[in-house]
Amino acid sequence: MNLKVLIVDDDEVVIFIQKKLMANSEVSENPLVFKRASSALDFLQSENNNKEFLILLDINMPGMNGWEFLDELNKEVDKDRYYVIMVTSSVEQKDKERAFRYTMVKDFLEKPITRECCQKIKDIPEISHFFEKI
C-alpha cells in the first residue's frame, strides 16, 4: 500500500504554503491539489482500492464544503483508507467537535499549518508507518 496526499482548499496562498511544508517536512514531495471538494471526491471514487489517502481538508469552500465532502466520503464502503486532517481558519469549538464525529478525521489544525503540524501528522498512529525511515 502507498499513501497519497491530497490538499483540498480553494485558497492559493494556503495551497502554496501547505505544498512547501509537506515537501520540506517529508510528508509528500508532490501532493495532489483540488480547489473544489467535488473534484477531490470524484478523484477518490475513481481510484483503486490498494491506496490510502491523507487528505488536508478545508471546511469553507464554494460549492461543496468540507462537511458535505466528509458526509459523502463517509458513505464509502472502504472509508477506512481515508485519513482526514481538517485544516481551517475556524476556531469554533463546535466545528472541532463536529469534525471528530467522523472516524476518518484524525486531527483538526488551524491555518496556517507549521512544521510542527507536519510532524504531528507524521506521528498519527494509523499512518506513521508511511513515514518511517528504513
DSSP file with accessible surface (Angstrom, degrees, kcal/mol):
  #  RESIDUE AA STRUCTURE BP1 BP2  ACC     N-H-->O    O-->H-N    N-H-->O    O-->H-N    TCO  KAPPA ALPHA  PHI   PSI    X-CA   Y-CA   Z-CA
    1    1 A M              0   0  150      0, 0.0     2,-0.3     0, 0.0    50,-0.2   0.000 360.0 360.0 360.0 148.4    0.0    0.0    0.0
    2    2 A N  E     -a   51   0A  83     48,-0.8    50,-2.6    50,-0.0     2,-0.5  -0.896 360.0-123.6-130.4 163.4    1.1    3.5   -0.5
    3    3 A L  E     -a   52   0A  32     -2,-0.3     2,-0.4    48,-0.2    50,-0.2  -0.922  18.0-164.5-111.0 123.3   -0.2    6.9    0.8
    4    4 A K  E     -a   53   0A  62     48,-2.7    50,-2.7    -2,-0.5     2,-0.5  -0.882  13.3-143.3-102.8 140.0   -1.3    9.7   -1.5
    5    5 A V  E     -a   54   0A   6     -2,-0.4    27,-2.8    48,-0.2     2,-0.4  -0.884  15.9-171.1-107.8 130.8   -1.6   13.1    0.0
    6    6 A L  E     -ab  55  32A   0     48,-3.0    50,-3.1    -2,-0.5     2,-0.5  -0.960  12.5-156.9-120.3 138.0   -4.4   15.5   -1.2
    7    7 A I  E     -ab  56  33A   0     25,-3.0    27,-2.9    -2,-0.4     2,-0.6  -0.977  10.2-172.0-109.5 121.4   -4.8   19.2   -0.4
    8    8 A V  E     +ab  57  34A   0     48,-3.2    50,-2.2    -2,-0.5     2,-0.3  -0.905  35.3 119.0-117.8  99.0   -8.4   20.2   -0.7
    9    9 A D        -     0   0    1     25,-1.7    52,-0.1    -2,-0.6    -2,-0.1  -0.976  54.3-145.3-159.8 146.7   -8.6   24.0   -0.3
   10   10 A D  S    S+     0   0   65     -2,-0.3     2,-0.6    50,-0.3    25,-0.1   0.453  72.9  97.1 -98.5   1.4   -9.7   26.9   -2.5
   11   11 A D     >  -     0   0   69      1,-0.2     4,-2.5     2,-0.0     5,-0.2  -0.804  59.1-156.9-100.0 115.7   -7.1   29.4   -1.3
   12   12 A E  H  > S+     0   0  108     -2,-0.6     4,-2.4     1,-0.2    -1,-0.2   0.859  93.8  50.3 -56.4 -42.3   -4.0   29.7   -3.5
   13   13 A V  H  > S+     0   0   95      2,-0.2     4,-2.5     1,-0.2    -1,-0.2   0.937 111.2  48.1 -65.6 -45.2   -1.8   31.0   -0.7
   14   14 A V  H  > S+     0   0   20      1,-0.2     4,-3.0     2,-0.2     5,-0.2   0.926 111.7  50.7 -60.5 -44.4   -2.8   28.2    1.7
   15   15 A I  H  X S+     0   0    9     -4,-2.5     4,-2.7     2,-0.2     5,-0.2   0.935 110.1  49.7 -59.2 -47.2   -2.1   25.7   -1.1
   16   16 A F  H  X S+     0   0  130     -4,-2.4     4,-2.2     2,-0.2    -2,-0.2   0.943 113.9  45.0 -58.3 -49.0    1.3   27.1   -1.7
   17   17 A I  H  X S+     0   0   61     -4,-2.5     4,-2.7     1,-0.2     5,-0.2   0.933 114.0  48.7 -62.6 -46.6    2.3   27.1    2.0
   18   18 A Q  H  X S+     0   0    3     -4,-3.0     4,-2.7     1,-0.2    -1,-0.2   0.909 110.6  50.8 -63.6 -40.9    0.9   23.6    2.5
   19   19 A K  H  X S+     0   0   80     -4,-2.7     4,-2.1    -5,-0.2    -1,-0.2   0.931 112.4  46.7 -61.9 -45.5    2.7   22.2   -0.5
   20   20 A K  H  X S+     0   0  113     -4,-2.2     4,-3.0    -5,-0.2     5,-0.2   0.931 114.8  46.3 -61.6 -47.8    6.0   23.7    0.6
   21   21 A L  H  X S+     0   0   24     -4,-2.7     4,-2.1     2,-0.2     6,-0.3   0.894 110.2  53.3 -64.3 -40.0    5.6   22.4    4.1
   22   22 A M  H  <>S+     0   0    0     -4,-2.7     5,-2.9    -5,-0.2     6,-1.5   0.924 114.9  41.5 -60.6 -43.5    4.6   18.9    3.0
   23   23 A A  H ><5S+     0   0   22     -4,-2.1     3,-1.5    -5,-0.2    -2,-0.2   0.948 116.0  47.6 -69.8 -49.1    7.7   18.7    0.8
   24   24 A N  H 3<5S+     0   0   95     -4,-3.0    -1,-0.2     1,-0.3    -2,-0.2   0.788 114.7  46.9 -64.4 -28.4   10.1   20.2    3.4
   25   25 A S  T 3<5S-     0   0   14     -4,-2.1    -1,-0.3    -5,-0.2    -2,-0.2   0.321 112.7-119.1 -94.7   4.6    8.8   18.0    6.2
   26   26 A E  T < 5S+     0   0  105     -3,-1.5    -3,-0.2     2,-0.1     3,-0.1   0.841  79.9 121.7  59.0  36.9    9.0   14.9    4.0
   27   27 A V  S   <S-     0   0   13     -5,-2.9     2,-0.3     1,-0.3    -4,-0.2   0.852  88.2 -14.2 -86.9 -46.1    5.2   14.2    4.2
   28   28 A S        -     0   0   22     -6,-1.5    -1,-0.3    -9,-0.2    -3,-0.1  -0.908  49.2-153.0-159.2 129.7    4.8   14.4    0.5
   29   29 A E  S    S+     0   0  149     -2,-0.3    -6,-0.2     1,-0.2    -1,-0.1   0.843  97.6  12.3 -67.9 -36.4    7.0   15.6   -2.3
   30   30 A N  S    S-     0   0  117     -8,-0.1    -1,-0.2    -7,-0.1   -25,-0.1  -0.567  77.0-167.2-146.6  77.1    4.1   16.4   -4.6
   31   31 A P        -     0   0    4      0, 0.0     2,-0.3     0, 0.0   -25,-0.2  -0.323  29.5-111.7 -65.8 149.2    0.6   16.4   -3.0
   32   32 A L  E     -b    6   0A  61    -27,-2.8   -25,-3.0     2,-0.0     2,-0.4  -0.639  33.1-146.8 -79.1 139.5   -2.4   16.4   -5.3
   33   33 A V  E     -b    7   0A  47     -2,-0.3     2,-0.4   -27,-0.2   -25,-0.2  -0.921  18.3-179.8-116.0 133.0   -4.3   19.7   -5.1
   34   34 A F  E     -b    8   0A  34    -27,-2.9   -25,-1.7    -2,-0.4     3,-0.0  -0.994  13.4-170.8-129.9 123.5   -8.0   20.2   -5.5
   35   35 A K  S    S+     0   0   95     -2,-0.4     2,-0.4   -27,-0.2    -1,-0.1   0.560  80.6  53.1 -87.3 -10.4   -9.6   23.6   -5.3
   36   36 A R  S  > S-     0   0  115      1,-0.1     4,-1.7    25,-0.1     3,-0.4  -0.994  73.6-145.8-127.5 130.0  -13.1   22.1   -5.3
   37   37 A A  H  > S+     0   0    1     27,-0.6     4,-2.6    -2,-0.4     5,-0.2   0.869 100.4  59.4 -61.7 -35.5  -14.1   19.4   -2.9
   38   38 A S  H  > S+     0   0   40      1,-0.2     4,-2.4     2,-0.2    -1,-0.2   0.887 104.2  50.6 -63.5 -36.2  -16.4   17.8   -5.5
   39   39 A S  H  > S+     0   0   51     -3,-0.4     4,-2.2     2,-0.2    -1,-0.2   0.901 110.2  49.7 -67.3 -40.0  -13.3   17.3   -7.8
   40   40 A A  H  X S+     0   0    0     -4,-1.7     4,-2.7     2,-0.2    -2,-0.2   0.917 110.7  50.3 -64.0 -41.9  -11.4   15.6   -5.0
   41   41 A L  H  X S+     0   0    8     -4,-2.6     4,-2.5     2,-0.2    -2,-0.2   0.931 109.3  50.6 -62.7 -44.7  -14.3   13.4   -4.2
   42   42 A D  H  X S+     0   0  102     -4,-2.4     4,-1.1     1,-0.2    -1,-0.2   0.921 111.5  49.5 -58.1 -43.9  -14.6   12.4   -7.9
   43   43 A F  H >X S+     0   0   41     -4,-2.2     4,-0.9     1,-0.2     3,-0.6   0.945 111.1  48.1 -61.1 -49.0  -10.9   11.6   -7.9
   44   44 A L  H >< S+     0   0    0     -4,-2.7     3,-0.7     1,-0.2    -1,-0.2   0.894 109.9  52.2 -61.2 -39.8  -11.1    9.5   -4.8
   45   45 A Q  H 3< S+     0   0   86     -4,-2.5    -1,-0.2     1,-0.2    -2,-0.2   0.747 109.4  50.7 -71.2 -19.6  -14.0    7.5   -6.0
   46   46 A S  H << S+     0   0   88     -4,-1.1    -1,-0.2    -3,-0.6    -2,-0.2   0.605  91.3  97.5 -91.5 -12.2  -12.2    6.7   -9.3
   47   47 A E  S << S-     0   0   36     -4,-0.9     4,-0.0    -3,-0.7    -3,-0.0  -0.454  78.3-110.5 -78.2 151.7   -9.0    5.4   -7.5
   48   48 A N    >   -     0   0   84     -2,-0.1     3,-0.7     1,-0.1    -1,-0.1  -0.225  29.1-106.6 -78.9 171.3   -8.5    1.7   -7.0
   49   49 A N  T 3  S+     0   0  110      1,-0.2    -1,-0.1     3,-0.0    -2,-0.0   0.386 100.8  80.3 -83.1   2.8   -8.5    0.1   -3.6
   50   50 A N  T 3  S+     0   0   91    -49,-0.0   -48,-0.8     2,-0.0     2,-0.3   0.231  82.6  78.4 -96.8  20.6   -4.8   -0.5   -3.0
   51   51 A K  E <   -a    2   0A  32     -3,-0.7     2,-0.3   -50,-0.2   -48,-0.2  -0.899  61.7-151.4-123.7 154.0   -4.1    3.1   -1.9
   52   52 A E  E     -a    3   0A  23    -50,-2.6   -48,-2.7    -2,-0.3     2,-0.4  -0.890  17.0-144.4-118.7 155.7   -4.6    5.0    1.2
   53   53 A F  E     -ac   4  82A   0     28,-2.9    30,-3.0    -2,-0.3     2,-0.6  -0.975  13.3-159.7-131.0 131.4   -5.1    8.8    1.3
   54   54 A L  E     -ac   5  83A   0    -50,-2.7   -48,-3.0    -2,-0.4     2,-0.5  -0.937  24.3-166.1-101.0 121.3   -4.1   11.6    3.6
   55   55 A I  E     -ac   6  84A   0     28,-3.1    30,-3.2    -2,-0.6     2,-0.8  -0.950  17.3-159.2-119.5 118.0   -6.5   14.5    3.0
   56   56 A L  E     -ac   7  85A   2    -50,-3.1   -48,-3.2    -2,-0.5     2,-0.5  -0.872  29.0-169.2 -92.2 111.8   -5.9   18.0    4.2
   57   57 A L  E     -ac   8  86A   0     28,-2.8    30,-2.7    -2,-0.8     2,-0.2  -0.915  19.6-151.6-119.1 127.8   -9.4   19.4    4.1
   58   58 A D        -     0   0    6    -50,-2.2    30,-0.2    -2,-0.5     3,-0.1  -0.572  10.2-147.6 -84.6 153.8  -10.7   23.0    4.5
   59   59 A I  S    S+     0   0    1     28,-0.2     7,-3.0    -2,-0.2     2,-0.9   0.917  80.7  57.2 -86.3 -52.5  -14.2   23.5    5.8
   60   60 A N        +     0   0   98      5,-0.2   -50,-0.3     6,-0.1    -1,-0.2  -0.724  67.6 136.9 -93.7 107.1  -15.3   26.6    4.0
   61   61 A M        -     0   0   17     -2,-0.9   -25,-0.1     2,-0.1     2,-0.0  -0.971  55.8 -96.6-141.3 154.4  -15.2   26.3    0.2
   62   62 A P  S    S+     0   0   64      0, 0.0     2,-0.4     0, 0.0   -25,-0.4  -0.342  97.0   4.3 -69.2 153.9  -17.5   27.3   -2.6
   63   63 A G  S    S+     0   0   59    -27,-0.1     2,-0.4   -26,-0.1    -2,-0.1  -0.592 134.4  22.3  74.7-123.3  -19.8   24.6   -3.9
   64   64 A M  S    S-     0   0   41     -2,-0.4   -27,-0.6    -4,-0.1   -26,-0.2  -0.615  83.0-152.1 -77.1 125.1  -19.3   21.5   -1.8
   65   65 A N     >  -     0   0   44     -2,-0.4     4,-2.3   -28,-0.1    -5,-0.2  -0.333  31.9 -92.9 -90.8 179.5  -17.9   22.5    1.6
   66   66 A G  H  > S+     0   0    0     -7,-3.0     4,-2.5     1,-0.2     5,-0.2   0.856 123.8  52.8 -61.4 -36.8  -15.7   20.3    3.8
   67   67 A W  H  > S+     0   0   14     -8,-0.4     4,-2.5     2,-0.2    -1,-0.2   0.919 110.1  47.3 -65.9 -43.8  -18.7   18.9    5.8
   68   68 A E  H  > S+     0   0   87      2,-0.2     4,-2.2     1,-0.2    -2,-0.2   0.895 111.0  53.0 -64.6 -38.0  -20.5   17.8    2.7
   69   69 A F  H  X S+     0   0    0     -4,-2.3     4,-2.7     1,-0.2     5,-0.2   0.943 110.1  47.3 -60.2 -48.2  -17.3   16.2    1.4
   70   70 A L  H  X S+     0   0    0     -4,-2.5     4,-2.5     1,-0.2    -2,-0.2   0.895 109.0  54.7 -62.1 -39.8  -17.0   14.3    4.7
   71   71 A D  H  X S+     0   0   67     -4,-2.5     4,-0.5     2,-0.2    -1,-0.2   0.918 112.3  43.4 -59.5 -43.2  -20.6   13.2    4.5
   72   72 A E  H >< S+     0   0   65     -4,-2.2     3,-1.1     1,-0.2     4,-0.4   0.923 114.1  49.2 -69.0 -44.2  -20.0   11.8    1.0
   73   73 A L  H >< S+     0   0    0     -4,-2.7     3,-1.6     1,-0.3    -2,-0.2   0.867 103.7  62.0 -63.2 -33.9  -16.7   10.1    1.9
   74   74 A N  H 3< S+     0   0   54     -4,-2.5    -1,-0.3     1,-0.3    -2,-0.2   0.707  95.4  61.4 -66.2 -19.9  -18.4    8.6    5.0
   75   75 A K  T << S+     0   0  146     -3,-1.1    -1,-0.3    -4,-0.5    -2,-0.2   0.616  80.6 109.0 -81.1 -13.4  -20.8    6.7    2.7
   76   76 A E    X   -     0   0   46     -3,-1.6     3,-1.0    -4,-0.4     4,-0.1  -0.375  69.5-138.1 -67.7 142.1  -17.9    4.8    1.1
   77   77 A V  T 3  S+     0   0  150      1,-0.3     3,-0.3     2,-0.1    -1,-0.1   0.883 104.1  42.9 -66.5 -37.4  -17.6    1.2    1.9
   78   78 A D  T >  S+     0   0   31      1,-0.2     3,-1.8     2,-0.1    -1,-0.3  -0.198  70.7 138.0-103.4  41.9  -13.8    1.4    2.3
   79   79 A K  G X   +     0   0   73     -3,-1.0     3,-1.7     1,-0.3    -1,-0.2   0.671  54.3  81.5 -64.9 -12.9  -13.7    4.6    4.2
   80   80 A D  G 3  S+     0   0  125      1,-0.3    -1,-0.3    -3,-0.3    -2,-0.1   0.583  80.8  65.9 -71.8  -4.5  -11.0    3.3    6.5
   81   81 A R  G <  S+     0   0   16     -3,-1.8   -28,-2.9   -29,-0.1     2,-0.5   0.370  86.5  86.1 -96.5   8.6   -8.4    4.1    3.9
   82   82 A Y  E <   -c   53   0A   1     -3,-1.7     2,-0.5   -30,-0.2   -28,-0.2  -0.928  54.1-173.1-111.6 129.6   -9.0    7.8    4.2
   83   83 A Y  E     -c   54   0A  24    -30,-3.0   -28,-3.1    -2,-0.5     2,-0.5  -0.972  14.2-163.1-122.0 111.7   -7.2    9.9    6.9
   84   84 A V  E     -cd  55 105A   0     20,-3.0    22,-3.1    -2,-0.5    23,-1.0  -0.831  14.1-169.4-106.9 133.1   -8.5   13.4    7.1
   85   85 A I  E     -cd  56 107A   0    -30,-3.2   -28,-2.8    -2,-0.5     2,-0.5  -0.983  21.2-140.5-114.2 116.1   -6.8   16.4    8.7
   86   86 A M  E     -cd  57 108A   0     21,-2.6    23,-3.8    -2,-0.5     2,-0.5  -0.688  20.1-174.6 -76.5 124.0   -9.1   19.4    8.9
   87   87 A V  E     + d   0 109A   0    -30,-2.7     2,-0.3    -2,-0.5   -28,-0.2  -0.949  25.0 144.6-122.5 106.5   -7.1   22.5    8.2
   88   88 A T  E     - d   0 110A   0     21,-2.5    23,-2.0    -2,-0.5   -30,-0.1  -0.930  60.7-129.5-144.6 161.4   -9.2   25.5    8.7
   89   89 A S  S    S+     0   0   81     -2,-0.3     2,-0.2    21,-0.2    21,-0.1   0.492  76.5 113.4 -88.4  -3.7   -9.4   29.1    9.9
   90   90 A S        +     0   0   13      1,-0.1    -2,-0.2     2,-0.1    21,-0.1  -0.487  40.6 179.9 -71.7 131.0  -12.3   28.2   12.1
   91   91 A V        +     0   0   98     -2,-0.2     2,-0.3    19,-0.1    -1,-0.1   0.189  39.1 130.2-110.9  12.8  -11.6   28.4   15.8
   92   92 A E     >  -     0   0  103      1,-0.2     4,-1.6     2,-0.0     3,-0.5  -0.529  54.1-148.1 -71.8 126.6  -15.1   27.3   16.7
   93   93 A Q  H  > S+     0   0  113     -2,-0.3     4,-2.7     1,-0.2     5,-0.2   0.872  98.8  60.3 -61.7 -34.1  -15.2   24.5   19.3
   94   94 A K  H  > S+     0   0  131      1,-0.2     4,-2.3     2,-0.2    -1,-0.2   0.860 102.8  51.5 -65.1 -32.3  -18.4   23.2   17.7
   95   95 A D  H  > S+     0   0   20     -3,-0.5     4,-2.5     2,-0.2    -1,-0.2   0.919 110.2  48.7 -68.1 -41.3  -16.5   22.7   14.4
   96   96 A K  H  X S+     0   0   82     -4,-1.6     4,-1.9     2,-0.2    -2,-0.2   0.938 112.9  47.3 -63.5 -45.2  -13.8   20.8   16.2
   97   97 A E  H  < S+     0   0  104     -4,-2.7     4,-0.4     1,-0.2    -1,-0.2   0.914 112.6  49.5 -62.4 -42.7  -16.4   18.6   17.9
   98   98 A R  H >< S+     0   0   87     -4,-2.3     3,-1.3    -5,-0.2     4,-0.3   0.908 107.5  55.3 -63.2 -41.3  -18.3   18.1   14.7
   99   99 A A  H >< S+     0   0    0     -4,-2.5     3,-1.7     1,-0.3     6,-0.3   0.914 103.3  54.1 -59.5 -43.1  -15.1   17.1   12.9
  100  100 A F  T 3< S+     0   0   92     -4,-1.9    -1,-0.3     1,-0.3    -2,-0.2   0.523  88.1  78.4 -77.3  -0.6  -14.2   14.3   15.3
  101  101 A R  T <  S+     0   0  178     -3,-1.3     2,-0.6    -4,-0.4    -1,-0.3   0.684  82.8  77.6 -73.1 -17.8  -17.7   12.7   14.9
  102  102 A Y  S X  S-     0   0   21     -3,-1.7     3,-1.6    -4,-0.3   -31,-0.0  -0.846  78.2-148.4 -92.4 122.3  -16.2   11.3   11.6
  103  103 A T  T 3  S+     0   0  103     -2,-0.6    -1,-0.1     1,-0.3    -3,-0.0   0.776  95.7  61.2 -63.1 -24.5  -13.9    8.4   12.4
  104  104 A M  T 3  S+     0   0    4    -21,-0.1   -20,-3.0   -34,-0.1     2,-0.6   0.680  81.0  95.9 -78.0 -14.1  -11.7    9.3    9.4
  105  105 A V  E <   +d   84   0A   7     -3,-1.6   -20,-0.2    -6,-0.3     3,-0.1  -0.657  45.8 172.1 -79.9 121.0  -10.8   12.7   10.9
  106  106 A K  E     +     0   0A  56    -22,-3.1     2,-0.3    -2,-0.6   -21,-0.2   0.611  60.2   4.1-105.2 -19.3   -7.5   12.3   12.7
  107  107 A D  E     -d   85   0A  17    -23,-1.0   -21,-2.6    -8,-0.1     2,-0.4  -0.985  52.5-142.2-161.9 163.7   -6.7   16.0   13.6
  108  108 A F  E     -d   86   0A  16     -2,-0.3     2,-0.4   -23,-0.2   -21,-0.2  -0.966  27.9-178.3-134.5 107.9   -8.1   19.5   13.5
  109  109 A L  E     -d   87   0A  10    -23,-3.8   -21,-2.5    -2,-0.4     2,-0.3  -0.904  22.2-129.7-116.1 143.5   -5.5   22.2   12.7
  110  110 A E  E     -d   88   0A 114     -2,-0.4   -21,-0.2   -23,-0.2   -19,-0.1  -0.666  47.3 -73.7 -87.9 142.4   -5.8   25.9   12.5
  111  111 A K  S    S+     0   0   43    -23,-2.0     2,-0.1    -2,-0.3    -1,-0.1  -0.507 108.2  46.3 -72.2 147.9   -4.4   27.7    9.4
  112  112 A P  S    S-     0   0   91      0, 0.0    -2,-0.1     0, 0.0    -1,-0.1   0.611  81.3-146.1 -82.7 150.5   -1.6   28.3    8.7
  113  113 A I        -     0   0    7    -99,-0.1     2,-0.2    -4,-0.1    -2,-0.1  -0.364  15.9-154.7 -74.5 161.1   -0.1   24.9    9.3
  114  114 A T     >  -     0   0   56     -2,-0.1     4,-1.8     1,-0.0     5,-0.1  -0.719  34.7 -94.4-125.9 176.6    3.5   24.8   10.6
  115  115 A R  H  > S+     0   0  138     -2,-0.2     4,-2.1     1,-0.2     5,-0.2   0.878 126.5  56.1 -59.0 -38.9    6.4   22.4   10.5
  116  116 A E  H  > S+     0   0  137      1,-0.2     4,-2.4     2,-0.2    -1,-0.2   0.877 103.5  53.8 -62.8 -38.7    5.3   21.2   13.9
  117  117 A C  H  > S+     0   0   20      2,-0.2     4,-2.4     1,-0.2    -1,-0.2   0.912 106.8  52.1 -60.7 -41.5    1.9   20.4   12.4
  118  118 A C  H  X S+     0   0    0     -4,-1.8     4,-2.2     2,-0.2    -2,-0.2   0.901 109.4  48.8 -63.8 -39.7    3.6   18.3    9.7
  119  119 A Q  H  X S+     0   0   90     -4,-2.1     4,-1.3     2,-0.2    -1,-0.2   0.917 109.5  52.6 -65.0 -40.6    5.4   16.3   12.4
  120  120 A K  H  < S+     0   0  106     -4,-2.4     3,-0.4     1,-0.2     4,-0.3   0.904 108.3  51.1 -60.7 -40.3    2.2   15.8   14.3
  121  121 A I  H >< S+     0   0    0     -4,-2.4     3,-1.6     1,-0.2    -1,-0.2   0.932 107.8  52.2 -62.1 -44.9    0.6   14.5   11.1
  122  122 A K  H 3< S+     0   0   29     -4,-2.2    -1,-0.2     1,-0.3     9,-0.2   0.740 106.0  56.5 -65.2 -21.2    3.5   12.0   10.6
  123  123 A D  T 3< S+     0   0   97     -4,-1.3    -1,-0.3    -3,-0.4    -2,-0.2   0.433  71.8 122.9 -91.3  -0.3    3.0   10.8   14.2
  124  124 A I    X>  -     0   0   14     -3,-1.6     4,-1.9    -4,-0.3     3,-1.7  -0.489  65.7-134.1 -63.3 121.3   -0.6    9.8   13.7
  125  125 A P  T 34 S+     0   0  102      0, 0.0     4,-0.5     0, 0.0    -1,-0.2   0.844  99.0  55.8 -50.7 -41.3   -0.6    6.1   14.6
  126  126 A E  T 34 S+     0   0   82      1,-0.2    -2,-0.1     2,-0.1    -3,-0.0   0.726 124.2  22.6 -67.8 -21.0   -2.6    4.9   11.6
  127  127 A I  T X4 S+     0   0    0     -3,-1.7     3,-1.9    -6,-0.2     4,-0.4   0.446  90.0 101.2-124.1  -1.5   -0.3    6.4    9.1
  128  128 A S  G >< S+     0   0   37     -4,-1.9     3,-1.9     1,-0.3     4,-0.3   0.822  74.4  67.4 -58.2 -30.7    3.1    6.8   10.9
  129  129 A H  G >  S+     0   0   94     -4,-0.5     3,-0.8     1,-0.3    -1,-0.3   0.774  90.0  64.5 -63.0 -23.1    4.5    3.7    9.2
  130  130 A F  G <  S+     0   0   51     -3,-1.9    -1,-0.3     1,-0.2    -2,-0.2   0.706 105.6  44.8 -69.0 -19.3    4.4    5.5    5.9
  131  131 A F  G <  S+     0   0   34     -3,-1.9    -1,-0.2    -4,-0.4    -2,-0.2   0.357  82.3 121.3-109.6   5.2    7.0    7.9    7.2
  132  132 A E    <   -     0   0  136     -3,-0.8     2,-0.3    -4,-0.3    -3,-0.0  -0.477  60.4-129.1 -72.3 137.4    9.4    5.5    8.9
  133  133 A K              0   0  158     -2,-0.2    -1,-0.1     1,-0.0    -2,-0.1  -0.679 360.0 360.0 -84.8 140.1   13.0    5.6    7.6
  134  134 A I              0   0  219     -2,-0.3    -1,-0.0     0, 0.0     0, 0.0  -0.765 360.0 360.0-100.7 360.0   14.5    2.3    6.6
